[in-house]
Amino acid sequence: RHLKVVHDIEDEVRRLVATFDTAHASNATVPNITTRSCGTGESSWCLPFESLDSFLFPTAEQAGQSSASLVFDGRMPCGAPWSCALPPVDQSEVASAISWLTATQQGPFLPRNLSCAAGGALCARYLRSTFYVNSDGMDLVHWYELAQLLSRLSSGWLSAPSQVRLWYGGAHELEMAGLLVALANDMGLIGLALLTILLYMRVFFGGWRLALLASLQIFLSLPFMYWIVTVPFGQTELAAFAGASLWVVLGVSADNIFVICETWGQSTQLVRSGRPASPAERLTWTVRQAGAPLLFANGTTAASLLINCFSSLPAIFQFGLCGGVLLLTNLALGVTYLPALLVLQDSGVLDGSGEAGEEEREAERRSRSRVLQAVHGGLWRQRVRVLVGFGVGVLLLTPLAVTLSPGADATFTFSPDPAMQRVIDIARRSGPDGLFRAAESPGGPRPTLSLSQLPAEGPIRYRKLLRGEYLPPPPPPDATVFALLLTPLSLYDAGLLATLSLAIAGDTRLWFLQPPPSGAPPGLAPACLIAGALVAALSLYTLGLAIWRCDFAARHYPLLGNLLGALLLLHGALFYKLARLAASGREWLPPPPPPPPGGGGPPPLGL
């Protein structure tokens, strides 16, 4: 399974790089491509992957002839990417190829602690694959596409099911492209942050209309900020790093909305000349009351961001400019756009209640105020414990915050993953402290092997390939379809057990299930519920293994087939029993016998 995953990863990268080379050749921008990876089905000169798969999956050229040769380019088909077929090599062939590589002092991609156990099992924690591209013909779009593919293949949630983790590194252009890909992927977190703010506002305001319109203030500030930054300041090309300031501004903008809304709620107690204040007077008081502290709070935050405009780095300059302008734009919308929404909400326009709903809105405001007062009172009564807990937390985190270690400044890097970069640095070392047997080779002609060059102790499969006698074994039977049939059937059974547990617990009939006439034994309802949960979990786990673990469905083909057959037979017997009961009108369990005459108690004891 692991070799199949490695082969598929290399094949996907090989196909992408081959499209770059084809584009270069068609545009005639690079007439002599001296450094490029071999594409699928390519016969022109190229450099293969320097990896174990290149020697496990060679290509036989002119097989069966005297001039036959093996090209170790890893382009032998290895099954469809969607199939669970194992690679066309078994463990003994893997061990034979590795032994030949070790004996001939080849395989710099093999780790130093490599060992093959009995039966040919490959014992290696790391494998290195090196591929070559024509950097002179690569533009920014090509580097970005390559970094995007490698980032997707190295994602933890994608590599976890196959237990193969991809670490990658390369030229400076690839590193910069990887940074752009990471920033572009992180931009999706802004949508998650906005969704979280929207849901909190829904709870805070108690309605979707006001929550959506209040959240719209944050969206409206983005085009205003973009116009101010690009037109007056002339920053027509924004760096991806400038978007990092959006996360800071989202939280501050949401705070502005909550502060103004709470101040507007307090204005209901405002009295002017012995009468309740009018909406205009309340609005003026709200803006004056909340505007001053918000101006100071947002002004200091914006100043801390705008100070970055003195940086000579364009990305840092744009980071501070976008963040500061966005903060001030949100503040301006908060004292103009948001008060209009609050007036509409207070007049009943947004919820459609009009003046008739004033009492309900006032009762809701009072209820929210009582809740906030209760929370504030609880915190005040427990102020000593809160302060002590806060102080203890600060003391516990202080040593971690002030700890300095040699090389700590190396974590400040433009690499999207510093841990990945450290692994790549160790993998590139040579000598005793290196992870692999040798350093990466600078590249050269494609390694080939003829029949006369193959020693007697060489892999038997190589000799068969050169003679044209090798036939790959047929793919093993795949039991994925059995798992696909087992899962809905088992989930149906789990649903029946859960329904039966509810019927027993409620002592009522649900669907065609009902509790026993004489009463259910104690603990039967939770037992049915637990059994249903176990059946559902086991079926989903089996389906996941069959889909994500390519060798599970192949190795356990008889087991899954027999299990499906047994389950179908049990369901047939169950439905036959139900059909007989429905035809006869009887119950599943016979009713208890009536008690004997005289109460059915024990006979009296005689003296």
Sequence and secondary structure as in RCSB ss.txt:
>XXXX:A:sequence
RHLKVVHDIEDEVRRLVATFDTAHASNATVPNITTRSCGTGESSWCLPFESLDSFLFPTAEQAGQSSASLVFDGR
MPCGAPWSCALPPVDQSEVASAISWLTATQQGPFLPRNLSCAAGGALCARYLRSTFYVNSDGMDLVHWYELAQLL
SRLSSGWLSAPSQVRLWYGGAHELEMAGLLVALANDMGLIGLALLTILLYMRVFFGGWRLALLASLQIFLSLPFM
YWIVTVPFGQTELAAFAGASLWVVLGVSADNIFVICETWGQSTQLVRSGRPASPAERLTWTVRQAGAPLLFANGT
TAASLLINCFSSLPAIFQFGLCGGVLLLTNLALGVTYLPALLVLQDSGVLDGSGEAGEEEREAERRSRSRVLQAV
HGGLWRQRVRVLVGFGVGVLLLTPLAVTLSPGADATFTFSPDPAMQRVIDIARRSGPDGLFRAAESPGGPRPTLS
LSQLPAEGPIRYRKLLRGEYLPPPPPPDATVFALLLTPLSLYDAGLLATLSLAIAGDTRLWFLQPPPSGAPPGLA
PACLIAGALVAALSLYTLGLAIWRCDFAARHYPLLGNLLGALLLLHGALFYKLARLAASGREWLPPPPPPPPGGG
GPPPLGL
>XXXX:A:secstr
 HHHHHHHHHHHHHHHHHHHHHHHHHHTS SS  S B  TT  SS B  BSHHHHHS EEESTTSTT EEE SS 
S    TTS    S  HHHHHHHHHHHHHTT  TTSBTT EE TTS EE S    B    GGG  HHHHHHHHHHH
HHHT HHHHTTTT        HHHHHHHHHHHHHHHTHHHHHHHHHHHHHHHHHHSSHHHHHHHHHHHHHHHHHH
HHHHHTTS   S  GGGGGGHHHHHHHHHHHHHHHHHHHHHGGG EETTEE  HHHHHHHHHHHHHHHHHHHHHH
HHHHHHGGGG SSHHHHHHHHHHHHHHHHHHHHHTTHHHHHHHHHHTTTTTT GGGGHHHHHHHHHHHHHHHHHH
HHHHHHTHHHHHHHHHHHHHHHHHHHH   TTGGGG SS S HHHHHHHHHHH  STTSSBSS      S  EEE
TTTS TTS HHHHHHHHT           HHHHHHHHHHHHHHHHHHHHHHHHHHHTS BTTB   TT   TTHH
HHHHHHHHHHHHHHHHHHHHHHH HHHHHHTHHHHHHHHHHHHHHHHHHHHHHHHHHHHT  SS       GGGG
       
